[in-house]
Amino acid sequence: MAKSAAGIGVFTESGKTRVFASALHWPGWARRAKTEELALGALVDYLPRYAPVVRLAGLEPPQGELVIVERHQGLAKNADFGALGEIAQSETAPLTAGEGARLARLLEAAWSAFDEVAATAPAQLRKGPRGGGRDTDQIVAHVRDAELMYARKLGLARDKAQPGPDGWPALRAWIGAALRDPETLVTPPNGWPPRYGARRIAWHVLDHLWEIEDKSEPA
């Protein structure tokens, strides 16, 4: 369900200095801040940037109040380093084909949006105050390399996860097809259930999409 009567369900995970807030049913809509309240505020601020991706998937953007429905119990170490890392308990529930198809559409829209932005972005991006940061080609390579690992986390065998002659479009097509037919996915030990996998992959794609957009602009 995309939205409950109580609002838009949010999962939070807290490190020592940063908190991530993720909209559980809207893969890719996740932001980090110093406190839980600020992380929720960041989600609201990013809805105008997330909405076009949702429309690209053929869906209507989420509406309603953000409601924290689940918190990670314990320290979320990845949050302090700028990455999602915790699986919500609700994400271990079985995934229906209908739900999987919706997640696939949102993930595929994120990929399409990322590819379009990367293709038109300047080769060199604005660097941080100390000169750090990747350029466009480096970000694209990083996203692709990460997706190879993510596919294995979802249960794609190592030998089959290599992109092969068709490259990353084929790997991404497999991930989308697997989400649409979730009975084919068997979560490996220390792997990712499909709901979390879709949320984690889409967040990584959109986070770097927005990075490219932001760093394409003058300081």
MARVO-160043 format. One line per field, with one value per atom (N, C-alpha, C): x, y, z; residue number from 0; atom name; chain; residue in three letters. Coordinates in steps of 0.05 Angstrom, whole numbers. Atoms other than C-alpha are relative to their C-alpha. Example, Ala and Ser with C-alpha at 12.3 -4.5 7.8 and 13.67 -1.06 7.14 Angstrom:
BEGIN
east (18,246,18,-16,273,-15)
north (-24,-90,24,-24,-21,22)
up (0,156,0,-1,143,14)
num (0,0,0,1,1,1)
atome (N,CA,C,N,CA,C)
chaine (A,A,A,A,A,A)
residu (ALA,ALA,ALA,SER,SER,SER)
END
This chain:
BEGIN
east (17,0,18,-17,29,-5,7,-7,-22,20,-45,-18,18,-102,15,-15,-51,20,-19,-7,20,-21,57,20,-17,96,29,-29,168,15,-18,224,25,-23,281,22,-23,351,20,-16,396,28,-27,471,7,-7,510,-4,2,507,-20,18,459,-23,24,389,-10,13,360,-30,29,286,-7,7,258,-30,28,187,-1,-2,177,-11,13,131,7,-8,166,30,-29,235,14,-16,287,-5,7,252,11,-13,301,21,-19,342,11,-15,391,4,-4,399,10,-12,425,-19,20,360,-23,22,298,-19,18,256,11,-11,304,1,1,307,-27,27,232,-4,2,237,14,-15,289,-17,18,240,-20,20,187,13,-13,237,7,-8,257,-24,23,186,-2,1,187,20,-20,250,-7,7,223,-25,26,154,3,-2,178,8,-7,208,-25,25,142,-18,17,105,12,-14,157,-8,8,136,-30,28,64,-18,14,42,-4,4,16,18,-17,64,-14,13,51,-11,12,6,-7,8,-8,23,-19,29,20,-20,94,-4,4,85,21,-20,141,-14,13,115,19,-20,180,27,-27,247,19,-20,310,9,-8,327,30,-29,401,13,-16,457,1,-2,453,27,-27,527,3,-4,520,-11,13,477,21,-20,537,19,-18,575,-16,15,518,-14,13,486,-22,19,424,14,-13,440,-17,17,382,-25,25,324,-22,24,256,-13,13,219,-22,22,160,10,-11,207,6,-4,215,-26,25,142,0,0,127,-10,6,122,-18,17,64,10,-8,73,-9,10,30,17,-17,71,28,-26,135,1,1,113,1,-1,101,28,-27,169,19,-16,200,-4,6,166,14,-13,193,30,-29,263,8,-7,263,-2,2,240,24,-24,298,24,-22,346,-2,4,317,7,-6,320,30,-29,392,15,-14,414,-3,5,382,16,-15,414,30,-28,482,9,-7,480,3,-1,470,16,-15,512,28,-27,580,19,-19,639,13,-12,670,-20,19,628,14,-11,637,9,-12,681,-8,6,673,20,-18,708,29,-28,771,8,-7,770,-8,8,738,-25,24,684,6,-3,674,-11,11,662,-22,24,602,6,-6,635,7,-7,662,-25,25,593,-16,14,562,13,-14,615,-5,5,605,-28,27,530,-3,1,538,14,-15,591,-16,16,546,-23,24,487,8,-9,528,0,1,537,-29,28,464,-15,14,439,7,-7,478,-13,13,449,-29,28,380,-3,1,399,8,-10,427,27,-25,482,23,-23,552,7,-8,566,-21,21,499,-2,3,506,19,-18,562,-17,17,533,0,0,555,-1,-2,552,-21,21,488,4,-6,519,-21,17,481,-30,29,414,-11,8,411,-2,1,428,-24,23,376,-26,24,325,-5,3,338,-11,10,328,-30,28,263,-18,15,239,-3,1,256,-19,20,216,-28,27,157,-8,5,163,15,-16,185,3,-3,175,27,-26,239,24,-22,279,2,-6,311,21,-19,344,23,-23,415,6,-9,447,13,-10,462,-8,9,425,-23,21,368,-27,27,294,-7,5,264,-10,10,227,23,-23,291,18,-18,331,-9,10,286,4,-4,289,29,-29,364,12,-11,379,-10,12,331,12,-12,359,28,-27,430,0,2,410,-8,10,371,18,-19,421,22,-21,474,-11,12,426,-1,2,413,28,-27,487,10,-8,501,-14,15,446,11,-9,471,28,-28,544,3,-1,527,-4,5,507,24,-22,556,-2,1,575,-16)
north (-24,0,25,-23,67,20,-19,107,-11,10,86,23,-21,123,18,-16,146,18,-17,179,-16,12,163,-13,14,110,5,-7,128,-18,16,85,17,-15,118,-18,14,93,21,-22,133,-10,4,135,18,-18,175,29,-28,240,6,-4,229,-20,17,201,-1,3,173,-4,5,177,-9,11,134,-4,7,131,-29,29,56,-9,9,50,16,-17,101,-2,4,74,24,-23,129,25,-24,180,-4,3,180,22,-22,236,-3,2,245,28,-25,300,-6,4,312,-12,10,295,-13,13,254,21,-22,318,13,-13,349,-19,19,285,-1,-1,287,26,-25,359,-1,4,340,-16,16,288,19,-19,342,18,-19,389,-14,14,335,-11,11,315,13,-11,365,-12,13,331,-30,28,261,-3,2,274,-6,6,276,-29,28,206,-17,14,181,2,-4,211,-15,16,179,-29,28,113,-4,1,129,0,-1,140,28,-27,199,3,-4,229,-3,4,214,26,-23,260,-8,6,265,6,-5,272,-23,20,235,-10,12,186,-21,21,146,-25,25,75,-21,20,40,14,-10,57,-23,20,16,1,1,-7,-6,4,2,21,-19,41,-7,4,49,13,-10,55,14,-12,70,28,-26,131,23,-20,170,3,0,153,7,-9,176,-21,22,110,-14,17,70,-27,26,4,-19,16,-22,-9,12,-67,3,-2,-49,-27,26,-107,-5,3,-94,-8,6,-103,-30,29,-177,-15,13,-190,-9,9,-230,22,-20,-189,-12,10,-199,10,-8,-194,28,-27,-131,20,-19,-97,1,0,-119,15,-14,-91,30,-29,-23,9,-6,-24,1,1,-43,25,-24,15,24,-23,65,-2,3,36,5,-5,36,29,-29,108,15,-12,126,-4,6,92,18,-17,129,29,-28,196,4,-2,183,0,2,163,26,-25,225,23,-22,273,-4,6,239,6,-3,242,30,-29,318,17,-15,337,7,-5,370,-22,22,322,5,-8,360,14,-11,375,18,-17,428,-16,15,403,13,-10,411,22,-22,466,-8,10,422,-14,12,400,-29,28,333,-4,7,297,-12,14,255,18,-11,278,-18,15,253,-29,27,192,-18,15,171,-7,6,176,-22,21,135,-27,25,82,-11,8,81,-12,10,72,-28,26,15,-22,20,-21,-8,6,-16,-19,16,-46,-30,28,-108,-14,11,-120,-2,0,-102,-23,23,-154,-26,24,-207,0,-2,-182,-9,8,-194,-30,29,-266,-9,8,-264,-12,15,-315,17,-16,-285,-2,3,-315,12,-12,-290,30,-28,-221,17,-15,-201,13,-14,-149,-14,14,-189,20,-17,-163,22,-21,-123,21,-20,-85,3,-5,-53,0,2,-48,-28,28,-124,-7,5,-126,13,-15,-73,-14,14,-110,-25,24,-173,8,-8,-136,7,-7,-107,-24,24,-174,-17,16,-207,12,-13,-155,-6,6,-169,-29,28,-243,-8,3,-243,-29,28,-318,-11,9,-326,9,-11,-287,-15,13,-325,16,-18,-278,-17,15,-304,8,-7,-305,28,-28,-232,16,-14,-212,19,-20,-164,-10,6,-178,20,-17,-149,28,-27,-91,18,-17,-66,4,-3,-80,22,-21,-35,27,-26,20,8,-6,16,7,-6,14,27,-26,71,23,-22,114,6,-4,104,14,-12,122,29,-27,184,18,-16,208,11,-9,210,16,-18,239,29,-27,298,12,-10,303,12,-10,310,27,-25,362,23,-21,402,10,-8,401,9,-11,419,30,-29,488,14,-16,544,2,-2,552,25)
up (0,0,0,3,-20,23,-21,34,17,-18,95,10,-10,129,19,-19,180,-13,14,127,-15,16,89,20,-20,128,-4,0,145,19,-17,172,6,-7,210,11,-11,226,9,-12,272,6,-8,278,24,-22,329,-6,7,291,-22,22,233,0,1,221,-29,27,156,4,1,142,-28,26,86,-2,5,57,-9,5,60,-26,25,0,-24,22,-43,-4,3,-63,-11,9,-70,16,-15,-26,29,-26,33,3,-5,64,28,-25,121,12,-14,173,29,-26,243,21,-18,278,-16,13,263,-11,9,258,-25,24,209,-24,22,168,-13,11,161,-16,15,140,-26,25,88,-20,18,60,-13,11,52,-21,18,19,-27,25,-32,-15,15,-52,-28,27,-111,-19,17,-136,-5,2,-124,-18,14,-155,-30,29,-228,-5,4,-219,3,-4,-192,-25,24,-252,-24,22,-299,2,-4,-268,-7,5,-287,24,-25,-215,9,-12,-176,25,-23,-126,27,-26,-52,11,-13,-13,29,-27,61,19,-21,127,2,-6,140,28,-26,197,4,-6,229,10,-7,231,11,-10,248,3,-5,278,3,-5,275,29,-28,345,2,-1,357,-17,15,324,-29,29,249,-9,5,234,-27,27,160,-2,2,173,4,-5,199,-24,24,134,-25,23,89,-16,15,70,16,-13,85,6,-7,119,16,-17,160,-14,12,139,20,-17,167,3,-4,198,-20,20,151,-27,26,92,-3,2,108,-7,7,93,-29,27,30,-19,20,-33,-22,22,-82,-27,27,-157,-6,4,-158,14,-14,-105,-13,12,-138,-26,25,-205,5,-7,-172,8,-8,-140,-24,24,-206,-17,16,-242,12,-13,-191,-3,3,-194,-28,28,-269,-8,5,-270,12,-12,-223,-18,19,-271,-24,24,-331,6,-8,-295,4,-5,-273,-27,25,-343,-17,15,-374,11,-13,-324,-5,4,-330,-28,28,-406,-7,7,-406,19,-20,-346,-11,7,-354,9,-7,-353,27,-26,-295,17,-18,-235,21,-21,-182,23,-23,-126,26,-27,-52,8,-8,-12,2,-1,-6,-26,25,-78,-4,2,-65,-17,15,-104,-27,25,-166,-23,24,-237,-11,9,-278,-7,8,-309,24,-25,-241,16,-14,-210,-14,15,-266,4,-5,-258,28,-28,-183,3,-2,-190,-13,14,-240,15,-15,-199,25,-23,-138,-7,7,-175,-5,3,-191,27,-27,-116,10,-10,-102,-12,13,-152,15,-15,-114,27,-26,-49,-2,4,-78,-6,4,-95,-28,26,-166,3,-3,-172,-11,7,-177,-30,28,-246,-19,17,-273,3,-5,-244,-16,17,-291,-23,20,-340,-27,26,-402,-23,24,-473,-2,0,-462,21,-19,-405,22,-23,-348,-6,5,-384,4,-4,-382,30,-29,-308,13,-11,-292,-8,9,-334,17,-17,-293,27,-26,-228,-1,3,-253,-4,5,-278,26,-25,-211,19,-18,-172,-9,11,-218,5,-5,-203,25,-25,-130,10,-9,-121,-10,10,-162,17,-16,-111,26,-25,-54,14,-13,-5,11,-10,8,29,-27,78,-1,-1,97,-25,23,34,6,-3,21,-9,10,18,-21,24,-46,7,-6,-12,8,-7,20,-23,24,-43,-18,17,-84,13,-14,-31,0,-2,-24,-27,27,-99,-10,10,-116,15,-15,-60,-11,9,-85,-27,27,-157,2,-1,-138,16,-16,-86,-18,18,-140,-24,20,-192,11,-12,-145,5,-3,-131,-27,26,-206,-6,5,-212,16,-18,-153,-8,6,-174,-29,27,-246,0,-3,-221,11,-11,-206,30,-29,-133,8)
num (0,0,0,1,1,1,2,2,2,3,3,3,4,4,4,5,5,5,6,6,6,7,7,7,8,8,8,9,9,9,10,10,10,11,11,11,12,12,12,13,13,13,14,14,14,15,15,15,16,16,16,17,17,17,18,18,18,19,19,19,20,20,20,21,21,21,22,22,22,23,23,23,24,24,24,25,25,25,26,26,26,27,27,27,28,28,28,29,29,29,30,30,30,31,31,31,32,32,32,33,33,33,34,34,34,35,35,35,36,36,36,37,37,37,38,38,38,39,39,39,40,40,40,41,41,41,42,42,42,43,43,43,44,44,44,45,45,45,46,46,46,47,47,47,48,48,48,49,49,49,50,50,50,51,51,51,52,52,52,53,53,53,54,54,54,55,55,55,56,56,56,57,57,57,58,58,58,59,59,59,60,60,60,61,61,61,62,62,62,63,63,63,64,64,64,65,65,65,66,66,66,67,67,67,68,68,68,69,69,69,70,70,70,71,71,71,72,72,72,73,73,73,74,74,74,75,75,75,76,76,76,77,77,77,78,78,78,79,79,79,80,80,80,81,81,81,82,82,82,83,83,83,84,84,84,85,85,85,86,86,86,87,87,87,88,88,88,89,89,89,90,90,90,91,91,91,92,92,92,93,93,93,94,94,94,95,95,95,96,96,96,97,97,97,98,98,98,99,99,99,100,100,100,101,101,101,102,102,102,103,103,103,104,104,104,105,105,105,106,106,106,107,107,107,108,108,108,109,109,109,110,110,110,111,111,111,112,112,112,113,113,113,114,114,114,115,115,115,116,116,116,117,117,117,118,118,118,119,119,119,120,120,120,121,121,121,122,122,122,123,123,123,124,124,124,125,125,125,126,126,126,127,127,127,128,128,128,129,129,129,130,130,130,131,131,131,132,132,132,133,133,133,134,134,134,135,135,135,136,136,136,137,137,137,138,138,138,139,139,139,140,140,140,141,141,141,142,142,142,143,143,143,144,144,144,145,145,145,146,146,146,147,147,147,148,148,148,149,149,149,150,150,150,151,151,151,152,152,152,153,153,153,154,154,154,155,155,155,156,156,156,157,157,157,158,158,158,159,159,159,160,160,160,161,161,161,162,162,162,163,163,163,164,164,164,165,165,165,166,166,166,167,167,167,168,168,168,169,169,169,170,170,170,171,171,171,172,172,172,173,173,173,174,174,174,175,175,175,176,176,176,177,177,177,178,178,178,179,179,179,180,180,180,181,181,181,182,182,182,183,183,183,184,184,184,185,185,185,186,186,186,187,187,187,188,188,188,189,189,189,190,190,190,191,191,191,192,192,192,193,193,193,194,194,194,195,195,195,196,196,196,197,197,197,198,198,198,199,199,199,200,200,200,201,201,201,202,202,202,203,203,203,204,204,204,205,205,205,206,206,206,207,207,207,208,208,208,209,209,209,210,210,210,211,211,211,212,212,212,213,213,213,214,214,214,215,215,215,216,216,216,217,217,217,218,218,218)
atome (N,CA,C,N,CA,C,N,CA,C,N,CA,C,N,CA,C,N,CA,C,N,CA,C,N,CA,C,N,CA,C,N,CA,C,N,CA,C,N,CA,C,N,CA,C,N,CA,C,N,CA,C,N,CA,C,N,CA,C,N,CA,C,N,CA,C,N,CA,C,N,CA,C,N,CA,C,N,CA,C,N,CA,C,N,CA,C,N,CA,C,N,CA,C,N,CA,C,N,CA,C,N,CA,C,N,CA,C,N,CA,C,N,CA,C,N,CA,C,N,CA,C,N,CA,C,N,CA,C,N,CA,C,N,CA,C,N,CA,C,N,CA,C,N,CA,C,N,CA,C,N,CA,C,N,CA,C,N,CA,C,N,CA,C,N,CA,C,N,CA,C,N,CA,C,N,CA,C,N,CA,C,N,CA,C,N,CA,C,N,CA,C,N,CA,C,N,CA,C,N,CA,C,N,CA,C,N,CA,C,N,CA,C,N,CA,C,N,CA,C,N,CA,C,N,CA,C,N,CA,C,N,CA,C,N,CA,C,N,CA,C,N,CA,C,N,CA,C,N,CA,C,N,CA,C,N,CA,C,N,CA,C,N,CA,C,N,CA,C,N,CA,C,N,CA,C,N,CA,C,N,CA,C,N,CA,C,N,CA,C,N,CA,C,N,CA,C,N,CA,C,N,CA,C,N,CA,C,N,CA,C,N,CA,C,N,CA,C,N,CA,C,N,CA,C,N,CA,C,N,CA,C,N,CA,C,N,CA,C,N,CA,C,N,CA,C,N,CA,C,N,CA,C,N,CA,C,N,CA,C,N,CA,C,N,CA,C,N,CA,C,N,CA,C,N,CA,C,N,CA,C,N,CA,C,N,CA,C,N,CA,C,N,CA,C,N,CA,C,N,CA,C,N,CA,C,N,CA,C,N,CA,C,N,CA,C,N,CA,C,N,CA,C,N,CA,C,N,CA,C,N,CA,C,N,CA,C,N,CA,C,N,CA,C,N,CA,C,N,CA,C,N,CA,C,N,CA,C,N,CA,C,N,CA,C,N,CA,C,N,CA,C,N,CA,C,N,CA,C,N,CA,C,N,CA,C,N,CA,C,N,CA,C,N,CA,C,N,CA,C,N,CA,C,N,CA,C,N,CA,C,N,CA,C,N,CA,C,N,CA,C,N,CA,C,N,CA,C,N,CA,C,N,CA,C,N,CA,C,N,CA,C,N,CA,C,N,CA,C,N,CA,C,N,CA,C,N,CA,C,N,CA,C,N,CA,C,N,CA,C,N,CA,C,N,CA,C,N,CA,C,N,CA,C,N,CA,C,N,CA,C,N,CA,C,N,CA,C,N,CA,C,N,CA,C,N,CA,C,N,CA,C,N,CA,C,N,CA,C,N,CA,C,N,CA,C,N,CA,C,N,CA,C,N,CA,C,N,CA,C,N,CA,C,N,CA,C,N,CA,C,N,CA,C,N,CA,C,N,CA,C,N,CA,C,N,CA,C,N,CA,C,N,CA,C,N,CA,C,N,CA,C,N,CA,C,N,CA,C,N,CA,C,N,CA,C,N,CA,C,N,CA,C,N,CA,C,N,CA,C,N,CA,C,N,CA,C,N,CA,C,N,CA,C,N,CA,C,N,CA,C,N,CA,C,N,CA,C,N,CA,C,N,CA,C,N,CA,C,N,CA,C,N,CA,C,N,CA,C,N,CA,C,N,CA,C)
chaine (A,A,A,A,A,A,A,A,A,A,A,A,A,A,A,A,A,A,A,A,A,A,A,A,A,A,A,A,A,A,A,A,A,A,A,A,A,A,A,A,A,A,A,A,A,A,A,A,A,A,A,A,A,A,A,A,A,A,A,A,A,A,A,A,A,A,A,A,A,A,A,A,A,A,A,A,A,A,A,A,A,A,A,A,A,A,A,A,A,A,A,A,A,A,A,A,A,A,A,A,A,A,A,A,A,A,A,A,A,A,A,A,A,A,A,A,A,A,A,A,A,A,A,A,A,A,A,A,A,A,A,A,A,A,A,A,A,A,A,A,A,A,A,A,A,A,A,A,A,A,A,A,A,A,A,A,A,A,A,A,A,A,A,A,A,A,A,A,A,A,A,A,A,A,A,A,A,A,A,A,A,A,A,A,A,A,A,A,A,A,A,A,A,A,A,A,A,A,A,A,A,A,A,A,A,A,A,A,A,A,A,A,A,A,A,A,A,A,A,A,A,A,A,A,A,A,A,A,A,A,A,A,A,A,A,A,A,A,A,A,A,A,A,A,A,A,A,A,A,A,A,A,A,A,A,A,A,A,A,A,A,A,A,A,A,A,A,A,A,A,A,A,A,A,A,A,A,A,A,A,A,A,A,A,A,A,A,A,A,A,A,A,A,A,A,A,A,A,A,A,A,A,A,A,A,A,A,A,A,A,A,A,A,A,A,A,A,A,A,A,A,A,A,A,A,A,A,A,A,A,A,A,A,A,A,A,A,A,A,A,A,A,A,A,A,A,A,A,A,A,A,A,A,A,A,A,A,A,A,A,A,A,A,A,A,A,A,A,A,A,A,A,A,A,A,A,A,A,A,A,A,A,A,A,A,A,A,A,A,A,A,A,A,A,A,A,A,A,A,A,A,A,A,A,A,A,A,A,A,A,A,A,A,A,A,A,A,A,A,A,A,A,A,A,A,A,A,A,A,A,A,A,A,A,A,A,A,A,A,A,A,A,A,A,A,A,A,A,A,A,A,A,A,A,A,A,A,A,A,A,A,A,A,A,A,A,A,A,A,A,A,A,A,A,A,A,A,A,A,A,A,A,A,A,A,A,A,A,A,A,A,A,A,A,A,A,A,A,A,A,A,A,A,A,A,A,A,A,A,A,A,A,A,A,A,A,A,A,A,A,A,A,A,A,A,A,A,A,A,A,A,A,A,A,A,A,A,A,A,A,A,A,A,A,A,A,A,A,A,A,A,A,A,A,A,A,A,A,A,A,A,A,A,A,A,A,A,A,A,A,A,A,A,A,A,A,A,A,A,A,A,A,A,A,A,A,A,A,A,A,A,A,A,A,A,A,A,A,A,A,A,A,A,A,A,A,A,A,A,A,A,A,A,A,A,A,A,A,A,A,A,A,A,A,A,A,A,A,A,A,A,A,A,A,A,A,A,A,A,A,A,A,A,A,A,A,A,A,A,A,A,A,A,A,A,A,A)
residu (MET,MET,MET,ALA,ALA,ALA,LYS,LYS,LYS,SER,SER,SER,ALA,ALA,ALA,ALA,ALA,ALA,GLY,GLY,GLY,ILE,ILE,ILE,GLY,GLY,GLY,VAL,VAL,VAL,PHE,PHE,PHE,THR,THR,THR,GLU,GLU,GLU,SER,SER,SER,GLY,GLY,GLY,LYS,LYS,LYS,THR,THR,THR,ARG,ARG,ARG,VAL,VAL,VAL,PHE,PHE,PHE,ALA,ALA,ALA,SER,SER,SER,ALA,ALA,ALA,LEU,LEU,LEU,HIS,HIS,HIS,TRP,TRP,TRP,PRO,PRO,PRO,GLY,GLY,GLY,TRP,TRP,TRP,ALA,ALA,ALA,ARG,ARG,ARG,ARG,ARG,ARG,ALA,ALA,ALA,LYS,LYS,LYS,THR,THR,THR,GLU,GLU,GLU,GLU,GLU,GLU,LEU,LEU,LEU,ALA,ALA,ALA,LEU,LEU,LEU,GLY,GLY,GLY,ALA,ALA,ALA,LEU,LEU,LEU,VAL,VAL,VAL,ASP,ASP,ASP,TYR,TYR,TYR,LEU,LEU,LEU,PRO,PRO,PRO,ARG,ARG,ARG,TYR,TYR,TYR,ALA,ALA,ALA,PRO,PRO,PRO,VAL,VAL,VAL,VAL,VAL,VAL,ARG,ARG,ARG,LEU,LEU,LEU,ALA,ALA,ALA,GLY,GLY,GLY,LEU,LEU,LEU,GLU,GLU,GLU,PRO,PRO,PRO,PRO,PRO,PRO,GLN,GLN,GLN,GLY,GLY,GLY,GLU,GLU,GLU,LEU,LEU,LEU,VAL,VAL,VAL,ILE,ILE,ILE,VAL,VAL,VAL,GLU,GLU,GLU,ARG,ARG,ARG,HIS,HIS,HIS,GLN,GLN,GLN,GLY,GLY,GLY,LEU,LEU,LEU,ALA,ALA,ALA,LYS,LYS,LYS,ASN,ASN,ASN,ALA,ALA,ALA,ASP,ASP,ASP,PHE,PHE,PHE,GLY,GLY,GLY,ALA,ALA,ALA,LEU,LEU,LEU,GLY,GLY,GLY,GLU,GLU,GLU,ILE,ILE,ILE,ALA,ALA,ALA,GLN,GLN,GLN,SER,SER,SER,GLU,GLU,GLU,THR,THR,THR,ALA,ALA,ALA,PRO,PRO,PRO,LEU,LEU,LEU,THR,THR,THR,ALA,ALA,ALA,GLY,GLY,GLY,GLU,GLU,GLU,GLY,GLY,GLY,ALA,ALA,ALA,ARG,ARG,ARG,LEU,LEU,LEU,ALA,ALA,ALA,ARG,ARG,ARG,LEU,LEU,LEU,LEU,LEU,LEU,GLU,GLU,GLU,ALA,ALA,ALA,ALA,ALA,ALA,TRP,TRP,TRP,SER,SER,SER,ALA,ALA,ALA,PHE,PHE,PHE,ASP,ASP,ASP,GLU,GLU,GLU,VAL,VAL,VAL,ALA,ALA,ALA,ALA,ALA,ALA,THR,THR,THR,ALA,ALA,ALA,PRO,PRO,PRO,ALA,ALA,ALA,GLN,GLN,GLN,LEU,LEU,LEU,ARG,ARG,ARG,LYS,LYS,LYS,GLY,GLY,GLY,PRO,PRO,PRO,ARG,ARG,ARG,GLY,GLY,GLY,GLY,GLY,GLY,GLY,GLY,GLY,ARG,ARG,ARG,ASP,ASP,ASP,THR,THR,THR,ASP,ASP,ASP,GLN,GLN,GLN,ILE,ILE,ILE,VAL,VAL,VAL,ALA,ALA,ALA,HIS,HIS,HIS,VAL,VAL,VAL,ARG,ARG,ARG,ASP,ASP,ASP,ALA,ALA,ALA,GLU,GLU,GLU,LEU,LEU,LEU,MET,MET,MET,TYR,TYR,TYR,ALA,ALA,ALA,ARG,ARG,ARG,LYS,LYS,LYS,LEU,LEU,LEU,GLY,GLY,GLY,LEU,LEU,LEU,ALA,ALA,ALA,ARG,ARG,ARG,ASP,ASP,ASP,LYS,LYS,LYS,ALA,ALA,ALA,GLN,GLN,GLN,PRO,PRO,PRO,GLY,GLY,GLY,PRO,PRO,PRO,ASP,ASP,ASP,GLY,GLY,GLY,TRP,TRP,TRP,PRO,PRO,PRO,ALA,ALA,ALA,LEU,LEU,LEU,ARG,ARG,ARG,ALA,ALA,ALA,TRP,TRP,TRP,ILE,ILE,ILE,GLY,GLY,GLY,ALA,ALA,ALA,ALA,ALA,ALA,LEU,LEU,LEU,ARG,ARG,ARG,ASP,ASP,ASP,PRO,PRO,PRO,GLU,GLU,GLU,THR,THR,THR,LEU,LEU,LEU,VAL,VAL,VAL,THR,THR,THR,PRO,PRO,PRO,PRO,PRO,PRO,ASN,ASN,ASN,GLY,GLY,GLY,TRP,TRP,TRP,PRO,PRO,PRO,PRO,PRO,PRO,ARG,ARG,ARG,TYR,TYR,TYR,GLY,GLY,GLY,ALA,ALA,ALA,ARG,ARG,ARG,ARG,ARG,ARG,ILE,ILE,ILE,ALA,ALA,ALA,TRP,TRP,TRP,HIS,HIS,HIS,VAL,VAL,VAL,LEU,LEU,LEU,ASP,ASP,ASP,HIS,HIS,HIS,LEU,LEU,LEU,TRP,TRP,TRP,GLU,GLU,GLU,ILE,ILE,ILE,GLU,GLU,GLU,ASP,ASP,ASP,LYS,LYS,LYS,SER,SER,SER,GLU,GLU,GLU,PRO,PRO,PRO,ALA,ALA,ALA)
END
